[in-house]
């Protein structure tokens, strides 16, 4: 069976990718993780489009935005936002006044 394209990414480029952990996530929370991979693919595409198609915004803003999109995509691919993931376990409470 062919592998879905959502798995087409270079895990070695991710800071904290652990294949054993991902294997466990795929057994325990497959639908959630596959959803996160779809979101990550979308975010990476958004970052690529922003990098080349947004001349009207400042260069530093664009670079920061692209980096933020890529960071979130990496966390999603590493399984950091599934139940028990690093970004869920180590999440700090919001400070008063930090609302968007």
PyMOL commands that set and color helices and strands:
alter all, ss='L'
color gray80, all
select helices_A, chain A and resi 5-7+11-13+19-28+30-53+59-77+86-89
alter helices_A, ss='H'
color red, helices_A
deselect
rebuild
show_as cartoon
